[in-house]
Each structure stands twice: as structure tokens, then as C-alpha cells.
Amino acid sequence: MLVGAFTGLFEAALLLSGDGDCVPVVHEGKRRGVHVIVGAHEASLSDELRRSADRVRYLGPDCLRALAVAETS
């Protein structure tokens, strides 16, 4: 995500993580004009990452199951 932000590869990024360790990457992407959307389970999303993102989408329990099924098809 960070390389794409530096090179202007995209205007928006979807980060699928709730880990607060991603906050510096989100900040740098936003500083470079990238719109950052975070997708995570609500219970595992760090408060700092929630505040850092431009938008947050909460993933339900069926989300990962649907991805696993799509990957094996």
C-alpha cells in the first residue's frame, strides 16, 4: 500500500486489518492523498486505526467464509 501511495498508483486503498501497527502506513498514505478504507471485525479493530482511516467497514463473521469459498471455486 505504501509503495502505491508513493508512486501515485491508486487514489484509494482498502486495508483489511484491525491492527494498530498499520496506523503509520495509513497516515502516510493519507498524507500522500490516498483515501484509506479499513475493513475489519469490529471487536478486533484498534481505536487508533479506526480514527486514522477515512472510512471503516465492519466485516461480519460470514465475510471470511465467503472469501474462502470464492478462493476454492
Residue pairs with C-beta under 8 A, 6 or more apart in sequence:
1 13
1 15
1 25
1 29
1 34
2 25
2 28
2 29
3 9
4 10
4 13
4 34
5 13
5 28
5 29
5 32
5 33
5 34
6 32
8 32
10 34
11 33
11 34
11 35
12 34
12 35
12 36
12 37
13 29
13 34
13 35
13 36
13 37
14 37
14 38
14 39
15 22
15 25
15 26
15 36
15 37
15 38
15 39
15 53
16 38
16 39
16 40
16 59
17 38
17 40
17 49
18 38
18 40
18 41
18 44
18 45
18 46
18 49
19 46
19 49
20 46
20 47
20 48
20 49
22 38
22 49
23 46
23 48
23 49
23 52
26 36
26 38
26 49
26 52
26 53
27 52
29 36
30 36
30 52
30 54
35 54
35 55
36 52
36 53
36 54
36 55
37 53
37 54
37 55
37 56
37 57
38 45
38 49
38 50
38 52
38 53
38 55
38 56
38 57
39 56
39 57
39 58
39 59
40 49
40 56
40 58
40 59
41 58
41 59
41 61
42 58
45 56
45 58
50 56
